[in-house]
Amino acid sequence: MKAGGHQKLGDPELVGLCLEGDQAAWETLIERYRRLIYSIPNKFGFSQSDCNDVFQTVCVKLIEHLSDLKDETKVSAWLITTTTRHCIHVQTLGRRDVSDADGMEEAPDPTVSMEQIRVVSDRQQKVRDTIAEMPERCRRLLSLLYLDSKSPSYEEISVKMSMPVPSIGPTRARCLDKLRRLLRRKGIQ
């Protein structure tokens, strides 16, 4: 199968190919969930270096435990749980280092629960998945506006999309309307 064809496969098919040693399937699976994995340590307020470490650790855990997944349709849920637990572990180690240094232990933030992080991360992944299903023009524009970590300006988006700057706002509004309709059809508010 060509590498580009992997993107159209569902998680169960990708997992099967990964378990057979298909490198393109691994790359597709990691790329599919890269933003989801990174979003969690970002919510914890980790530095970019720590986010990179969390991402790498979670990817290694995925490789090690992929054959243990009971339901291949739940890859995102497994990643959310694993990433969140690892972030809590890293945060706890960091707090322990800080508390050892100054003799005081910082209490965990009671307003953020693991369940809240899981729900928000799961919803964000569903939105990203829905954006990926949209027509190319909307998918590219919404990705540049809302998902690109570099936060390109309208001028940069204009060049990348060959679209006049004054057209970006109205096109964005139409694309967001399409996205809302698609999300409603999927039961996502």
C-alpha positions as CSV (number, residue, x, y, z in Angstrom):
1,M,0.0,0.0,0.0
2,K,1.3,3.5,-0.8
3,A,2.1,5.7,2.1
4,G,-0.6,8.3,1.1
5,G,-3.2,5.5,1.2
6,H,-2.7,4.9,4.9
7,Q,-4.2,8.2,5.8
8,K,-7.6,7.0,4.7
9,L,-7.5,3.9,6.9
10,G,-9.2,3.7,10.2
11,D,-7.4,3.1,13.4
12,P,-8.1,-0.7,13.5
13,E,-6.6,-1.2,10.0
14,L,-3.6,1.0,10.9
15,V,-3.0,-0.9,14.1
16,G,-3.1,-4.2,12.2
17,L,-0.5,-2.9,9.7
18,C,1.7,-1.5,12.5
19,L,1.7,-4.8,14.2
20,E,2.8,-6.4,10.9
21,G,5.8,-3.9,10.9
22,D,4.5,-1.5,8.2
23,Q,6.6,1.7,8.8
24,A,4.3,3.9,6.8
25,A,1.4,2.8,9.0
26,W,3.4,3.8,12.1
27,E,4.2,7.2,10.7
28,T,0.5,7.7,9.8
29,L,-0.7,6.7,13.2
30,I,1.8,9.0,15.0
31,E,1.0,11.9,12.7
32,R,-2.7,11.4,13.2
33,Y,-2.4,11.7,17.0
34,R,0.6,14.1,17.2
35,R,-1.4,17.2,18.1
36,L,-3.5,15.3,20.5
37,I,-0.5,14.0,22.4
38,Y,1.2,17.4,22.4
39,S,-2.0,19.2,23.5
40,I,-2.0,17.5,26.9
41,P,1.4,18.5,28.2
42,N,0.7,22.0,26.8
43,K,-2.4,22.1,29.1
44,F,-0.2,21.2,32.0
45,G,1.9,24.2,31.1
46,F,5.1,22.2,30.3
47,S,8.0,23.8,28.5
48,Q,8.5,22.8,24.8
49,S,11.3,20.6,25.8
50,D,9.1,18.7,28.4
51,C,6.3,18.5,25.8
52,N,8.8,16.9,23.4
53,D,9.9,14.4,26.1
54,V,6.3,13.5,26.9
55,F,5.6,13.0,23.2
56,Q,8.6,10.8,22.7
57,T,7.8,8.7,25.8
58,V,4.2,8.2,24.9
59,C,5.1,7.2,21.3
60,V,7.5,4.6,22.8
61,K,4.8,3.3,25.1
62,L,2.4,3.1,22.2
63,I,4.9,1.0,20.3
64,E,5.5,-1.2,23.3
65,H,1.8,-1.7,24.1
66,L,0.0,-1.6,20.8
67,S,-0.5,-5.3,20.7
68,D,-2.1,-5.1,24.2
69,L,-4.9,-2.8,23.0
70,K,-8.2,-4.5,23.6
71,D,-10.1,-2.2,21.2
72,E,-8.3,-0.8,18.3
73,T,-11.0,1.9,17.8
74,K,-9.9,3.4,21.2
75,V,-6.4,4.5,20.3
76,S,-7.2,8.1,21.1
77,A,-8.7,7.2,24.5
78,W,-5.6,5.1,25.3
79,L,-3.3,8.0,24.2
80,I,-5.2,10.5,26.3
81,T,-5.0,8.4,29.4
82,T,-1.4,7.4,28.9
83,T,-0.3,10.9,28.1
84,T,-2.2,12.4,31.0
85,R,-0.8,9.9,33.5
86,H,2.7,10.5,32.2
87,C,2.2,14.3,32.6
88,I,1.0,13.8,36.1
89,H,4.1,11.7,36.8
90,V,6.4,14.3,35.3
91,Q,4.6,17.0,37.2
92,T,4.9,15.1,40.4
93,L,8.6,14.5,39.9
94,G,9.1,18.2,39.2
95,R,7.2,19.2,42.3
96,R,9.2,16.8,44.3
97,D,12.4,18.4,43.0
98,V,11.1,21.9,43.8
99,S,9.9,20.8,47.3
100,D,13.2,19.2,48.0
101,A,14.9,22.4,47.1
102,D,12.8,24.8,49.2
103,G,11.3,22.5,51.9
104,M,7.7,23.2,50.8
105,E,5.5,20.9,48.7
106,E,3.1,22.5,46.3
107,A,-0.4,21.2,46.4
108,P,-1.9,19.9,43.1
109,D,-4.4,22.1,41.4
110,P,-7.8,20.9,42.6
111,T,-9.6,22.6,39.7
112,V,-8.1,20.3,37.0
113,S,-8.9,16.6,37.2
114,M,-7.7,13.9,35.0
115,E,-11.2,13.3,33.7
116,Q,-11.6,17.0,32.7
117,I,-8.3,16.8,30.8
118,R,-9.4,13.6,29.1
119,V,-12.8,15.0,28.1
120,V,-11.3,18.2,26.7
121,S,-8.5,16.3,24.9
122,D,-11.0,13.8,23.4
123,R,-13.3,16.6,22.2
124,Q,-10.3,18.5,20.6
125,Q,-9.3,15.3,18.8
126,K,-12.8,14.8,17.5
127,V,-12.8,18.4,16.1
128,R,-9.4,17.8,14.5
129,D,-10.7,14.5,13.0
130,T,-13.7,16.4,11.6
131,I,-11.5,19.1,10.1
132,A,-9.5,16.4,8.4
133,E,-12.7,15.2,6.7
134,M,-13.6,18.6,5.3
135,P,-12.9,19.8,1.7
136,E,-9.2,20.7,1.2
137,R,-9.6,24.5,1.1
138,C,-11.5,24.6,4.4
139,R,-9.2,21.9,5.9
140,R,-6.1,23.9,5.0
141,L,-7.5,27.3,6.1
142,L,-8.8,26.1,9.5
143,S,-5.5,24.2,10.1
144,L,-3.5,27.3,9.4
145,L,-5.7,29.5,11.5
146,Y,-6.3,27.2,14.5
147,L,-4.0,24.2,14.5
148,D,-0.7,25.5,13.2
149,S,1.7,26.0,16.1
150,K,3.4,28.9,14.3
151,S,0.2,30.9,14.2
152,P,0.8,32.4,10.7
153,S,-0.5,35.9,10.0
154,Y,-3.3,36.5,7.4
155,E,-0.5,37.7,5.0
156,E,1.3,34.4,5.4
157,I,-1.9,32.4,5.0
158,S,-2.8,34.5,1.9
159,V,0.5,33.4,0.3
160,K,0.2,29.8,1.3
161,M,-3.4,29.5,0.1
162,S,-3.1,31.8,-2.9
163,M,-6.1,33.8,-1.5
164,P,-6.4,37.6,-1.1
165,V,-6.2,38.7,2.5
166,P,-9.8,40.2,2.5
167,S,-11.2,36.8,1.5
168,I,-9.7,35.0,4.4
169,G,-12.3,36.2,7.0
170,P,-15.4,35.4,4.9
171,T,-13.9,32.0,3.9
172,R,-13.1,31.3,7.5
173,A,-16.7,32.0,8.5
174,R,-18.1,29.7,5.8
175,C,-15.7,26.9,6.8
176,L,-16.5,27.3,10.5
177,D,-20.2,27.0,9.6
178,K,-19.5,23.8,7.7
179,L,-17.5,22.5,10.7
180,R,-20.3,23.3,13.1
181,R,-22.8,21.4,10.9
182,L,-20.5,18.4,10.7
183,L,-19.9,18.4,14.4
184,R,-23.6,18.7,15.1
185,R,-24.3,15.7,12.9
186,K,-21.7,13.7,14.9
187,G,-23.4,14.9,18.2
188,I,-20.5,17.1,19.2
189,Q,-21.5,20.5,20.6
